C-alpha cells in the first residue's frame, strides 16, 4: 500500500479501540508495498485482534486472490492468562463491516492459538502478525505457528518486542531466533519486530533503504545494529528530540482524565439509582 492509502485507512478507522500505532500502520504499508513489487502473494494472518484496528488495515492490504484470517479467544478470557487484550467479537465484526473494503470476508478462528494447526490455516501466509498472548510460551507458540505457515518470502511481525512490561515476548523472540537459523530480524520499530527468511531479506532491505515516504524523518531516526547476529534497522526517536519528563506529565494527565471519567460515571449511576429507588437512608 502507498503511504497516503495507509493514512486514509488509519484516519477512517481511528475510532476503533486499540493500541495499533499510526507509525506501525505505515510500516505495514511499506512491507506490503515491498511484497507487491516483488510479486509475493499469499494470505494475511493475525493472532490477537482486539476490536480490529490492525485487521482493518490487513483487509485493505489483501489482494483479490488473498484471504485475511484471524485468531482470537474473544470472550473466552480464561484462555488469555496474560490478559494482553480483551477482544469482543461483536464489536470486531461491526468494525470490519464498517471499515474494511466492501465484500472483504475475514476467516475467524475463535479459539486459543495453541489449539490451531497449520493445516487449518492452510495456505502460505505472506504476512503473519503475532499480537496474541504475551507470556513466553504463548508468544513462542505463536511464532512457531507463524513460521510453519510462512511464505518463503513472507514476514513475521511481532508486537511488543523488548518491552520491560512484557519480558515473555522478548524471551520468546530470543528462543525462536535461536531455533530458526533460517529466519532473521530485519527491522525493529514502532513497537514491532519484523522477521523474514534469510534468503528473502534483500526484498525488505531494498524497501527499507529509503523509508521516508512512510516514516516521518522529523520524528524518527534509523540506525543499524545486530539482533541475534543479523543486521537490523532500528527506528527510534533520538534523545535530543525528546523532552525529558514529558512522559511523566502525560501519564499523570491521562490518569487524571480516567479518574474524572470514572468518578462522573459513578455519580451518574448513583443519580439513576436514586431516581429509581429514592435516596439511600443516612447511615
C-alpha positions, 0 to 999 in steps of 0.5 A: 500500500502507498503511504497516503492509502495507509493514512486514509485507512488509519484516519477512517478507522481511528475510532476503533479501540486499540493500541495499533500505532499510526507509525506501525500502520505505515510500516505495514504499508511499506512491507506490503508495498515491498511484497507487491513489487516483488510479486509475493502473494499469499494470505494475511494472518493475525493472532490477537485482534482486539476490536480490529484496528490492525485487521482493518488495515490487513483487509485493505492490504489483501489482494483479490486472490488473498484471504485475511484470517484471524485468531482470537479467544474473544470472550473466552478470557480464561484462555488469555492468562496474560490478559494482553487484550480483551477482544469482543467479537461483536464489536470486531465484526461491526468494525470490519463491516464498517471499515474494511473494503466492501465484500472483504470476508475475514476467516475467524478462528475463535479459539486459543492459538495453541489449539490451531494447526497449520493445516487449518490455516492452510495456505502460505501466509505472506504476512503473519502478525503475532499480537496474541498472548504475551507470556513466553510460551504463548508468544513462542507458540505463536511464532512457531505457528507463524513460521510453519505457515510462512511464505518463503518470502513472507514476514513475521511481525511481532508486537511488543518486542523488548518491552520491560512490561512484557519480558515473555515476548522478548524471551520468546523472540530470543528462543525462536531466533535461536531455533530458526537459523533460517529466519532473521530480524530485519527491522525493529520499530514502532513497537514491532519486530519484523522477521523474514527468511534469510534468503528473502531479506534483500526484498525488505532491505531494498524497501527499507533503504529509503523509508521516508515516504512512510516514516516521518524523518522529523520524528524518527531516526534509523540506525543499524545494529545486530539482533541475534547476529543479523543486521537490523534497522532500528527506528527510534526517536533520538534523545535530543528530540525528546523532552525529558519528563514529558512522559511523566506529565502525560501519564499523570494527565491521562490518569487524571482524565480516567479518574474524572471519567470514572468518578462522573460515571459513578455519580451518574449511576448513583443519580439513576439509582436514586431516581429509581429507588429514592435516596439511600437512608443516612447511615 
